[in-house]
C-alpha cells in the first residue's frame, strides 16, 4: 500500500484491487473517509498489478486519481 497527497492536500491510501471479472485496478481510499475510487491497470495478475503500481511515481498516480471513477461504477461507459 502507498500513500498519496493530491493537489488539494487530501491524503489517499493507494492499493491494488480486482474487479469481479478479473481486471486489476488501483484503488484510492481517502484518509478520513469518503468515496473510494478506482482506475484500471494494464496488468493481468495481482503480482503484475503490484509491480505496475510500484513503478508509478506520484505524478502518474495523480494522473490515475484524477481520472478515477467511484468504486461502484463500471470502468466501461455505456
Phi and psi restraints in degrees (range 20) as a CNS / XPLOR table:
assign (resid 1 and name C) (resid 2 and name N)
       (resid 2 and name CA) (resid 2 and name C) 1.0 -121.9 20.0 2
assign (resid 2 and name N) (resid 2 and name CA)
       (resid 2 and name C) (resid 3 and name N) 1.0 168.8 20.0 2
assign (resid 2 and name C) (resid 3 and name N)
       (resid 3 and name CA) (resid 3 and name C) 1.0 -121.9 20.0 2
assign (resid 3 and name N) (resid 3 and name CA)
       (resid 3 and name C) (resid 4 and name N) 1.0 142.7 20.0 2
assign (resid 3 and name C) (resid 4 and name N)
       (resid 4 and name CA) (resid 4 and name C) 1.0 -139.4 20.0 2
assign (resid 4 and name N) (resid 4 and name CA)
       (resid 4 and name C) (resid 5 and name N) 1.0 136.4 20.0 2
assign (resid 4 and name C) (resid 5 and name N)
       (resid 5 and name CA) (resid 5 and name C) 1.0 -106.7 20.0 2
assign (resid 5 and name N) (resid 5 and name CA)
       (resid 5 and name C) (resid 6 and name N) 1.0 123.4 20.0 2
assign (resid 5 and name C) (resid 6 and name N)
       (resid 6 and name CA) (resid 6 and name C) 1.0 -80.6 20.0 2
assign (resid 6 and name N) (resid 6 and name CA)
       (resid 6 and name C) (resid 7 and name N) 1.0 179.3 20.0 2
assign (resid 6 and name C) (resid 7 and name N)
       (resid 7 and name CA) (resid 7 and name C) 1.0 -66.1 20.0 2
assign (resid 7 and name N) (resid 7 and name CA)
       (resid 7 and name C) (resid 8 and name N) 1.0 -19.3 20.0 2
assign (resid 7 and name C) (resid 8 and name N)
       (resid 8 and name CA) (resid 8 and name C) 1.0 -94.8 20.0 2
assign (resid 8 and name N) (resid 8 and name CA)
       (resid 8 and name C) (resid 9 and name N) 1.0 -0.1 20.0 2
assign (resid 8 and name C) (resid 9 and name N)
       (resid 9 and name CA) (resid 9 and name C) 1.0 95.3 20.0 2
assign (resid 9 and name N) (resid 9 and name CA)
       (resid 9 and name C) (resid 10 and name N) 1.0 -0.8 20.0 2
assign (resid 9 and name C) (resid 10 and name N)
       (resid 10 and name CA) (resid 10 and name C) 1.0 -73.6 20.0 2
assign (resid 10 and name N) (resid 10 and name CA)
       (resid 10 and name C) (resid 11 and name N) 1.0 143.3 20.0 2
assign (resid 10 and name C) (resid 11 and name N)
       (resid 11 and name CA) (resid 11 and name C) 1.0 -104.7 20.0 2
assign (resid 11 and name N) (resid 11 and name CA)
       (resid 11 and name C) (resid 12 and name N) 1.0 136.4 20.0 2
assign (resid 11 and name C) (resid 12 and name N)
       (resid 12 and name CA) (resid 12 and name C) 1.0 -126.5 20.0 2
assign (resid 12 and name N) (resid 12 and name CA)
       (resid 12 and name C) (resid 13 and name N) 1.0 142.3 20.0 2
assign (resid 12 and name C) (resid 13 and name N)
       (resid 13 and name CA) (resid 13 and name C) 1.0 -92.1 20.0 2
assign (resid 13 and name N) (resid 13 and name CA)
       (resid 13 and name C) (resid 14 and name N) 1.0 139.6 20.0 2
assign (resid 13 and name C) (resid 14 and name N)
       (resid 14 and name CA) (resid 14 and name C) 1.0 -125.5 20.0 2
assign (resid 14 and name N) (resid 14 and name CA)
       (resid 14 and name C) (resid 15 and name N) 1.0 129.7 20.0 2
assign (resid 14 and name C) (resid 15 and name N)
       (resid 15 and name CA) (resid 15 and name C) 1.0 -148.6 20.0 2
assign (resid 15 and name N) (resid 15 and name CA)
       (resid 15 and name C) (resid 16 and name N) 1.0 165.0 20.0 2
assign (resid 15 and name C) (resid 16 and name N)
       (resid 16 and name CA) (resid 16 and name C) 1.0 -84.7 20.0 2
assign (resid 16 and name N) (resid 16 and name CA)
       (resid 16 and name C) (resid 17 and name N) 1.0 142.0 20.0 2
assign (resid 16 and name C) (resid 17 and name N)
       (resid 17 and name CA) (resid 17 and name C) 1.0 -137.8 20.0 2
assign (resid 17 and name N) (resid 17 and name CA)
       (resid 17 and name C) (resid 18 and name N) 1.0 177.1 20.0 2
assign (resid 17 and name C) (resid 18 and name N)
       (resid 18 and name CA) (resid 18 and name C) 1.0 -136.4 20.0 2
assign (resid 18 and name N) (resid 18 and name CA)
       (resid 18 and name C) (resid 19 and name N) 1.0 135.2 20.0 2
assign (resid 18 and name C) (resid 19 and name N)
       (resid 19 and name CA) (resid 19 and name C) 1.0 -77.6 20.0 2
assign (resid 19 and name N) (resid 19 and name CA)
       (resid 19 and name C) (resid 20 and name N) 1.0 162.0 20.0 2
assign (resid 19 and name C) (resid 20 and name N)
       (resid 20 and name CA) (resid 20 and name C) 1.0 -62.3 20.0 2
assign (resid 20 and name N) (resid 20 and name CA)
       (resid 20 and name C) (resid 21 and name N) 1.0 -24.4 20.0 2
assign (resid 20 and name C) (resid 21 and name N)
       (resid 21 and name CA) (resid 21 and name C) 1.0 -94.3 20.0 2
assign (resid 21 and name N) (resid 21 and name CA)
       (resid 21 and name C) (resid 22 and name N) 1.0 13.2 20.0 2
assign (resid 21 and name C) (resid 22 and name N)
       (resid 22 and name CA) (resid 22 and name C) 1.0 94.3 20.0 2
assign (resid 22 and name N) (resid 22 and name CA)
       (resid 22 and name C) (resid 23 and name N) 1.0 -7.1 20.0 2
assign (resid 22 and name C) (resid 23 and name N)
       (resid 23 and name CA) (resid 23 and name C) 1.0 -70.4 20.0 2
assign (resid 23 and name N) (resid 23 and name CA)
       (resid 23 and name C) (resid 24 and name N) 1.0 137.2 20.0 2
assign (resid 23 and name C) (resid 24 and name N)
       (resid 24 and name CA) (resid 24 and name C) 1.0 -86.0 20.0 2
assign (resid 24 and name N) (resid 24 and name CA)
       (resid 24 and name C) (resid 25 and name N) 1.0 137.1 20.0 2
assign (resid 24 and name C) (resid 25 and name N)
       (resid 25 and name CA) (resid 25 and name C) 1.0 -133.0 20.0 2
assign (resid 25 and name N) (resid 25 and name CA)
       (resid 25 and name C) (resid 26 and name N) 1.0 160.0 20.0 2
assign (resid 25 and name C) (resid 26 and name N)
       (resid 26 and name CA) (resid 26 and name C) 1.0 -101.2 20.0 2
assign (resid 26 and name N) (resid 26 and name CA)
       (resid 26 and name C) (resid 27 and name N) 1.0 131.0 20.0 2
assign (resid 26 and name C) (resid 27 and name N)
       (resid 27 and name CA) (resid 27 and name C) 1.0 -105.3 20.0 2
assign (resid 27 and name N) (resid 27 and name CA)
       (resid 27 and name C) (resid 28 and name N) 1.0 138.2 20.0 2
assign (resid 27 and name C) (resid 28 and name N)
       (resid 28 and name CA) (resid 28 and name C) 1.0 -115.9 20.0 2
assign (resid 28 and name N) (resid 28 and name CA)
       (resid 28 and name C) (resid 29 and name N) 1.0 115.2 20.0 2
assign (resid 28 and name C) (resid 29 and name N)
       (resid 29 and name CA) (resid 29 and name C) 1.0 -106.6 20.0 2
assign (resid 29 and name N) (resid 29 and name CA)
       (resid 29 and name C) (resid 30 and name N) 1.0 115.0 20.0 2
assign (resid 29 and name C) (resid 30 and name N)
       (resid 30 and name CA) (resid 30 and name C) 1.0 -71.4 20.0 2
assign (resid 30 and name N) (resid 30 and name CA)
       (resid 30 and name C) (resid 31 and name N) 1.0 130.0 20.0 2
assign (resid 30 and name C) (resid 31 and name N)
       (resid 31 and name CA) (resid 31 and name C) 1.0 -66.3 20.0 2
assign (resid 31 and name N) (resid 31 and name CA)
       (resid 31 and name C) (resid 32 and name N) 1.0 137.3 20.0 2
assign (resid 31 and name C) (resid 32 and name N)
       (resid 32 and name CA) (resid 32 and name C) 1.0 87.3 20.0 2
assign (resid 32 and name N) (resid 32 and name CA)
       (resid 32 and name C) (resid 33 and name N) 1.0 5.5 20.0 2
assign (resid 32 and name C) (resid 33 and name N)
       (resid 33 and name CA) (resid 33 and name C) 1.0 98.0 20.0 2
assign (resid 33 and name N) (resid 33 and name CA)
       (resid 33 and name C) (resid 34 and name N) 1.0 164.1 20.0 2
assign (resid 33 and name C) (resid 34 and name N)
       (resid 34 and name CA) (resid 34 and name C) 1.0 127.7 20.0 2
assign (resid 34 and name N) (resid 34 and name CA)
       (resid 34 and name C) (resid 35 and name N) 1.0 -176.1 20.0 2
assign (resid 34 and name C) (resid 35 and name N)
       (resid 35 and name CA) (resid 35 and name C) 1.0 -74.2 20.0 2
assign (resid 35 and name N) (resid 35 and name CA)
       (resid 35 and name C) (resid 36 and name N) 1.0 133.0 20.0 2
assign (resid 35 and name C) (resid 36 and name N)
       (resid 36 and name CA) (resid 36 and name C) 1.0 -80.4 20.0 2
assign (resid 36 and name N) (resid 36 and name CA)
       (resid 36 and name C) (resid 37 and name N) 1.0 138.6 20.0 2
assign (resid 36 and name C) (resid 37 and name N)
       (resid 37 and name CA) (resid 37 and name C) 1.0 -119.4 20.0 2
assign (resid 37 and name N) (resid 37 and name CA)
       (resid 37 and name C) (resid 38 and name N) 1.0 161.4 20.0 2
assign (resid 37 and name C) (resid 38 and name N)
       (resid 38 and name CA) (resid 38 and name C) 1.0 -141.7 20.0 2
assign (resid 38 and name N) (resid 38 and name CA)
       (resid 38 and name C) (resid 39 and name N) 1.0 156.7 20.0 2
assign (resid 38 and name C) (resid 39 and name N)
       (resid 39 and name CA) (resid 39 and name C) 1.0 -144.3 20.0 2
assign (resid 39 and name N) (resid 39 and name CA)
       (resid 39 and name C) (resid 40 and name N) 1.0 142.9 20.0 2
assign (resid 39 and name C) (resid 40 and name N)
       (resid 40 and name CA) (resid 40 and name C) 1.0 -70.3 20.0 2
assign (resid 40 and name N) (resid 40 and name CA)
       (resid 40 and name C) (resid 41 and name N) 1.0 146.2 20.0 2
assign (resid 40 and name C) (resid 41 and name N)
       (resid 41 and name CA) (resid 41 and name C) 1.0 -109.9 20.0 2
assign (resid 41 and name N) (resid 41 and name CA)
       (resid 41 and name C) (resid 42 and name N) 1.0 161.4 20.0 2
assign (resid 41 and name C) (resid 42 and name N)
       (resid 42 and name CA) (resid 42 and name C) 1.0 -80.2 20.0 2
assign (resid 42 and name N) (resid 42 and name CA)
       (resid 42 and name C) (resid 43 and name N) 1.0 -20.1 20.0 2
assign (resid 42 and name C) (resid 43 and name N)
       (resid 43 and name CA) (resid 43 and name C) 1.0 -63.1 20.0 2
assign (resid 43 and name N) (resid 43 and name CA)
       (resid 43 and name C) (resid 44 and name N) 1.0 150.7 20.0 2
assign (resid 43 and name C) (resid 44 and name N)
       (resid 44 and name CA) (resid 44 and name C) 1.0 -100.2 20.0 2
assign (resid 44 and name N) (resid 44 and name CA)
       (resid 44 and name C) (resid 45 and name N) 1.0 -22.6 20.0 2
assign (resid 44 and name C) (resid 45 and name N)
       (resid 45 and name CA) (resid 45 and name C) 1.0 -125.6 20.0 2
assign (resid 45 and name N) (resid 45 and name CA)
       (resid 45 and name C) (resid 46 and name N) 1.0 164.3 20.0 2
assign (resid 45 and name C) (resid 46 and name N)
       (resid 46 and name CA) (resid 46 and name C) 1.0 -60.6 20.0 2
assign (resid 46 and name N) (resid 46 and name CA)
       (resid 46 and name C) (resid 47 and name N) 1.0 -43.7 20.0 2
assign (resid 46 and name C) (resid 47 and name N)
       (resid 47 and name CA) (resid 47 and name C) 1.0 -61.6 20.0 2
assign (resid 47 and name N) (resid 47 and name CA)
       (resid 47 and name C) (resid 48 and name N) 1.0 -46.5 20.0 2
assign (resid 47 and name C) (resid 48 and name N)
       (resid 48 and name CA) (resid 48 and name C) 1.0 -60.3 20.0 2
assign (resid 48 and name N) (resid 48 and name CA)
       (resid 48 and name C) (resid 49 and name N) 1.0 -39.0 20.0 2
assign (resid 48 and name C) (resid 49 and name N)
       (resid 49 and name CA) (resid 49 and name C) 1.0 -64.8 20.0 2
assign (resid 49 and name N) (resid 49 and name CA)
       (resid 49 and name C) (resid 50 and name N) 1.0 -41.9 20.0 2
assign (resid 49 and name C) (resid 50 and name N)
       (resid 50 and name CA) (resid 50 and name C) 1.0 -62.6 20.0 2
assign (resid 50 and name N) (resid 50 and name CA)
       (resid 50 and name C) (resid 51 and name N) 1.0 -41.8 20.0 2
assign (resid 50 and name C) (resid 51 and name N)
       (resid 51 and name CA) (resid 51 and name C) 1.0 -65.7 20.0 2
assign (resid 51 and name N) (resid 51 and name CA)
       (resid 51 and name C) (resid 52 and name N) 1.0 -42.4 20.0 2
assign (resid 51 and name C) (resid 52 and name N)
       (resid 52 and name CA) (resid 52 and name C) 1.0 -61.0 20.0 2
assign (resid 52 and name N) (resid 52 and name CA)
       (resid 52 and name C) (resid 53 and name N) 1.0 -47.8 20.0 2
assign (resid 52 and name C) (resid 53 and name N)
       (resid 53 and name CA) (resid 53 and name C) 1.0 -60.8 20.0 2
assign (resid 53 and name N) (resid 53 and name CA)
       (resid 53 and name C) (resid 54 and name N) 1.0 -42.8 20.0 2
assign (resid 53 and name C) (resid 54 and name N)
       (resid 54 and name CA) (resid 54 and name C) 1.0 -60.9 20.0 2
assign (resid 54 and name N) (resid 54 and name CA)
       (resid 54 and name C) (resid 55 and name N) 1.0 -27.9 20.0 2
assign (resid 54 and name C) (resid 55 and name N)
       (resid 55 and name CA) (resid 55 and name C) 1.0 -80.9 20.0 2
assign (resid 55 and name N) (resid 55 and name CA)
       (resid 55 and name C) (resid 56 and name N) 1.0 -12.7 20.0 2
assign (resid 55 and name C) (resid 56 and name N)
       (resid 56 and name CA) (resid 56 and name C) 1.0 -80.8 20.0 2
assign (resid 56 and name N) (resid 56 and name CA)
       (resid 56 and name C) (resid 57 and name N) 1.0 137.3 20.0 2
assign (resid 56 and name C) (resid 57 and name N)
       (resid 57 and name CA) (resid 57 and name C) 1.0 -88.6 20.0 2
assign (resid 57 and name N) (resid 57 and name CA)
       (resid 57 and name C) (resid 58 and name N) 1.0 177.4 20.0 2
assign (resid 57 and name C) (resid 58 and name N)
       (resid 58 and name CA) (resid 58 and name C) 1.0 -61.8 20.0 2
assign (resid 58 and name N) (resid 58 and name CA)
       (resid 58 and name C) (resid 59 and name N) 1.0 -37.5 20.0 2
assign (resid 58 and name C) (resid 59 and name N)
       (resid 59 and name CA) (resid 59 and name C) 1.0 -63.5 20.0 2
assign (resid 59 and name N) (resid 59 and name CA)
       (resid 59 and name C) (resid 60 and name N) 1.0 -40.6 20.0 2
assign (resid 59 and name C) (resid 60 and name N)
       (resid 60 and name CA) (resid 60 and name C) 1.0 -66.6 20.0 2
assign (resid 60 and name N) (resid 60 and name CA)
       (resid 60 and name C) (resid 61 and name N) 1.0 -38.8 20.0 2
assign (resid 60 and name C) (resid 61 and name N)
       (resid 61 and name CA) (resid 61 and name C) 1.0 -66.5 20.0 2
assign (resid 61 and name N) (resid 61 and name CA)
       (resid 61 and name C) (resid 62 and name N) 1.0 -39.4 20.0 2
assign (resid 61 and name C) (resid 62 and name N)
       (resid 62 and name CA) (resid 62 and name C) 1.0 -61.3 20.0 2
assign (resid 62 and name N) (resid 62 and name CA)
       (resid 62 and name C) (resid 63 and name N) 1.0 -39.8 20.0 2
assign (resid 62 and name C) (resid 63 and name N)
       (resid 63 and name CA) (resid 63 and name C) 1.0 -58.1 20.0 2
assign (resid 63 and name N) (resid 63 and name CA)
       (resid 63 and name C) (resid 64 and name N) 1.0 -46.8 20.0 2
assign (resid 63 and name C) (resid 64 and name N)
       (resid 64 and name CA) (resid 64 and name C) 1.0 -65.4 20.0 2
assign (resid 64 and name N) (resid 64 and name CA)
       (resid 64 and name C) (resid 65 and name N) 1.0 -41.6 20.0 2
assign (resid 64 and name C) (resid 65 and name N)
       (resid 65 and name CA) (resid 65 and name C) 1.0 -62.2 20.0 2
assign (resid 65 and name N) (resid 65 and name CA)
       (resid 65 and name C) (resid 66 and name N) 1.0 -42.4 20.0 2
assign (resid 65 and name C) (resid 66 and name N)
       (resid 66 and name CA) (resid 66 and name C) 1.0 -65.9 20.0 2
assign (resid 66 and name N) (resid 66 and name CA)
       (resid 66 and name C) (resid 67 and name N) 1.0 -20.7 20.0 2
assign (resid 66 and name C) (resid 67 and name N)
       (resid 67 and name CA) (resid 67 and name C) 1.0 -108.0 20.0 2
assign (resid 67 and name N) (resid 67 and name CA)
       (resid 67 and name C) (resid 68 and name N) 1.0 3.8 20.0 2
assign (resid 67 and name C) (resid 68 and name N)
       (resid 68 and name CA) (resid 68 and name C) 1.0 -69.4 20.0 2
assign (resid 68 and name N) (resid 68 and name CA)
       (resid 68 and name C) (resid 69 and name N) 1.0 155.2 20.0 2
assign (resid 68 and name C) (resid 69 and name N)
       (resid 69 and name CA) (resid 69 and name C) 1.0 -114.0 20.0 2
assign (resid 69 and name N) (resid 69 and name CA)
       (resid 69 and name C) (resid 70 and name N) 1.0 160.2 20.0 2
assign (resid 69 and name C) (resid 70 and name N)
       (resid 70 and name CA) (resid 70 and name C) 1.0 -56.4 20.0 2
assign (resid 70 and name N) (resid 70 and name CA)
       (resid 70 and name C) (resid 71 and name N) 1.0 146.6 20.0 2
assign (resid 70 and name C) (resid 71 and name N)
       (resid 71 and name CA) (resid 71 and name C) 1.0 -52.3 20.0 2
assign (resid 71 and name N) (resid 71 and name CA)
       (resid 71 and name C) (resid 72 and name N) 1.0 -37.5 20.0 2
assign (resid 71 and name C) (resid 72 and name N)
       (resid 72 and name CA) (resid 72 and name C) 1.0 -77.3 20.0 2
assign (resid 72 and name N) (resid 72 and name CA)
       (resid 72 and name C) (resid 73 and name N) 1.0 -11.2 20.0 2
assign (resid 72 and name C) (resid 73 and name N)
       (resid 73 and name CA) (resid 73 and name C) 1.0 -84.4 20.0 2
assign (resid 73 and name N) (resid 73 and name CA)
       (resid 73 and name C) (resid 74 and name N) 1.0 157.4 20.0 2
assign (resid 73 and name C) (resid 74 and name N)
       (resid 74 and name CA) (resid 74 and name C) 1.0 -77.0 20.0 2
assign (resid 74 and name N) (resid 74 and name CA)
       (resid 74 and name C) (resid 75 and name N) 1.0 144.7 20.0 2
assign (resid 74 and name C) (resid 75 and name N)
       (resid 75 and name CA) (resid 75 and name C) 1.0 -79.1 20.0 2
assign (resid 75 and name N) (resid 75 and name CA)
       (resid 75 and name C) (resid 76 and name N) 1.0 -11.1 20.0 2
assign (resid 75 and name C) (resid 76 and name N)
       (resid 76 and name CA) (resid 76 and name C) 1.0 -113.6 20.0 2
assign (resid 76 and name N) (resid 76 and name CA)
       (resid 76 and name C) (resid 77 and name N) 1.0 115.1 20.0 2
assign (resid 76 and name C) (resid 77 and name N)
       (resid 77 and name CA) (resid 77 and name C) 1.0 -63.3 20.0 2
assign (resid 77 and name N) (resid 77 and name CA)
       (resid 77 and name C) (resid 78 and name N) 1.0 150.1 20.0 2
